[in-house]
Amino acid sequence: MGTISESSTVVVTKDQVSCDLSGEAAILNLKSGVYFGLNTVGASIWKLIQEPKTVKEIRDAILEEYNVEPDRCEHDIFEILQEFSTHGLIEIVDEKNK
């Protein structure tokens, strides 16, 4: 698991299933059997990364959708992506590894 940067590309792994719950989301990691619940912002990020996206693209989309300070937005995105990565829910491709 590498470090996540603005130029990193992230996408969900195949080892999970998820569903929309009226704007929120539920994710089940099929390998570990662990369930995760996401609020509306987390669900928006999850929906964005169903297709490969850079962290910058994710940040820009969230800034457009929600009234949030750019620094706070970026910090929160890095935090949730790190959490997703730690639990095997996403794959991270660093720009230099493409």
N, C-alpha and C positions, 0 to 999 in steps of 0.2 A: 504494500500500500504506500503510494507516494504522497508527497505533499500536494495539497490543492492550491493552485494559483489561479489568477484571473484568466489565464490562457488555457487552463486545463479543460478538457472535454469530459463531460460526465453523461452516463446513460445507465438506466436500470439494468440489473442483471436478469438472467432468465430464471434464477432460483427463487422467484417470489411471485405471488399473486396479489393483486390489489383491487379495491373497489371504491367507488365514489359513494359517500354517505351524505347526501344533501350539502355538498360543498366541502365537506371534510373527507378524509380518506382512511381506509384501513388497509394495512399491508401484512401479509403473512410470509415470513421467510421459510421456504419449503425445506431447506437443509436443517435449520435449527428448530423449526416449529415455533419460533417466537413471533408474536403478533405486535404490530406497532399501530398507533393511532395518530393521525395528523390533524391539526387545526386547519382553518381555511388557507392561511398563508403557506403552511407546509404542504397542503394538498395542491396548491397552485404550483409550487416548485416541483412536486412529484409529477404532476401532469406535464410540465414543461420538459422534463428529462425522460419522457417515454421515447423520445428520439434524441440522438446525441446533440448536446448543447454545450457551449463554453460557459464558464462561470460568468463571464461578462454578459453574454446573451441572457442568462438567467437573471442577473442583477438588473439589467436594463428593462426586462419585461416586468419584474416585480415593482421597480420604481414607477413604471408607467401605470400599473394597476392599483398600487396602494400609496397612500400619503405617508411616506416614511423618509427620514433623513438618509441620504446616500451612504454615509459611514456606518450607520446602524444597520441598514439593509445589507451591506456587504458583509459585515461581521456576522449577522444572523444567518446569511446564506452559507458562509464558510462553516459555521458551527453545525448547521443541519446536514450539510454535505459530508462533513467529517463523521457525524453520527451515522448517516446512511452507509458510509464506507466501512466504518468499524463493524457494523452489523451485516456486512456482505450484501447490501441492497443495491449498490451501484458499482460501476466500474469507472475508474479515473484514468484518462489517457493524457499524459503531459505533452505539451506541444512538441518538445524536443524528442519524444519517443514515437511520434507518428511516422 
